[in-house]
Amino acid sequence: MDARRAQLSRGGFAEAGLPDDPALFKVMSEITMIAHLADTAFSQVLPPGVTTAQFGVLNRLVRLRCRETTSQLAAAFQVAQPTMTSTVRRLRDKALVDLEQDPDDLRSRFVVITPAGEAVRDTSVDALSPYLSLFAAEAPDLNFEALLEPLTRLRTFLDQRR
């Protein structure tokens, strides 16, 4: 472990996991750390009062071009129903989403993004651009387009087995 600490103290980086750990475990560990660090960076550029959890809902509704019930959103984000209900309520209070009655089940309502919600999502992504450009300049050898396909496959695999 002393060699790893020395490498870090010189400004280097250490792989996630130990040398004998399976490569896929190291990949998953890296993804976990990247997710945490990205979440922190992203929270710094979101509009005041918008959390990363709220942005996640807006991004999902835009990305999938869908409307979903609070239950469907809770399942997608793997959070408790009351947690998602609170998130949706806060988004609705900000006029970033609206609720539409399900014509097939009057007890159920769909969460739909508003034009203001789409604008907040787009503005937030744009606000992250300087940070992304800085990283791209630091890592010009990385082909981010090439990373997308294997990461999407891994996410899909995990999502289908949760």
N, C-alpha and C positions, 0 to 999 in steps of 0.2 A: 504493500500500500504506500510505502514511502516514495517510490518512483512516481506513482500517480499524483501524490500531493506535490512533488517537486515540479512535475509537468504543469499542473494547474497554477502553481505560484509563478511560473515563468510566462503565464498568459496563454498556455496551451489549453487543451480540452481533453477530457477523459470520456471514453465510451460509457454508455449506460450499461451497467452489469459488469461482471468479472470476465476475464479472458476465456474461461471455460464454460460460461453460460451459453445456452443456445442462441443463435443469431436472431431468431424470431422474438425471443424474450427481450433481447437488447433493443430490437426495433420497437417493440411495444413500450418499453421503458422510455425510449427516446420520444415517442409520440406523446406519452403521458406528460413528460417534462415540457415538450414543445407546446402542448395544449395549455398548460398552466402559464407558461411565459407569454404565449400569444394572447391569452385571456387578459393578463395583466396589462400588456401593451395596448390592447384594443380598448380596454376600459378607460384608458387615459385620453382617447380621442372621441369617445362617444359624447353626444350632447348632454349637457347637465340634466340629471334626473333620469337618464336612460341607462339601464344596467345591461351587462352582457347577456343576462338571461332574457331580458326583453328584446334585445337586438336579435338573439337567436330565434325567437318566435317570428319577428318581422322577416328575417332572412329566409326562414323556412317557407313562409307564406309566399314570398317573392320567388324564391328559387324553384319551388314546386308548382307555382301558379295554381294554388289550391285554396280551398277553404276547409277547415277542419274543426271538429268539436274540441272542446277543452279536454275531454277524455282522450281523444286521438293525439292531441298535442302532449298531454302528460305522458302517454305511452311512448311517444317518439323521443321525448327528452328524458325518459326514465325518472320522472319525478312524481310525487304524490299528486293526486287530483286537487286537493286544496292549495297546494303550492302553485300549480298552473292556473287555477281559478284566480288566485291573487295576482299573478303576473298578467293575465289577460285583463283583469279589472283595472290594473294600473295603466296598461296600454290604452284601454278604452277611455279612462279618465283624461288621458293626454290626446285623445282623438286620433290615435295611431292605428287602432283597429275598431271594427264595429261588430255587432252580433246580429246575425240574420236567422230568423226562424227556419227550422227544417220543415219543409212542406209535407214530408212523409211522416214526421214524428214531432208533433207540436210541443212535446216536452223538451226537445233538443234544439240547441242553437249552434250555428256555425260561426267561427271566428273568421272574419275577412279583413284583409288589410285595406286601409284607406289610402288615398293619394298622399296624405301627410305622412303616413307610415312608410310608404315607398320612398318618399323624399328623405326621411330620416335614415332609412337603410342606405340609400345611395350616397348621401352626404357623409355618413359614417365610413363607408368603404373608401370614398375619396379622401377623407381625413387621414386614413391610414397609409395612403400612397407615399408620403415622404419617408415613413419608416420602412416600408417595403422596398423603396428605391435604395435606401441606405444599405439594407441587407443585400440586395441584388448586387450592389457595387462591391460589397465585401466578399461576395461569393460568386464571381462572374463565371466560374466553371460549372456551377450547378444548372442543370436543365430542369426547371420547374415543371414544364409541360410533361416531361418524361416521368416525373414523380407522381403526377396525378393518377394515371391509370393503375399502378400497383396499390396506391393508397386507397383509391376508390374500391378496388377489389377486396382489400383487407377490411375496409369499413363495411362493405356489403356482406362479406362472410360473417363478421361479428354480429351485424344487425340481424341476420337471419337466424342466429343461434342464441339470441338473448332470451 
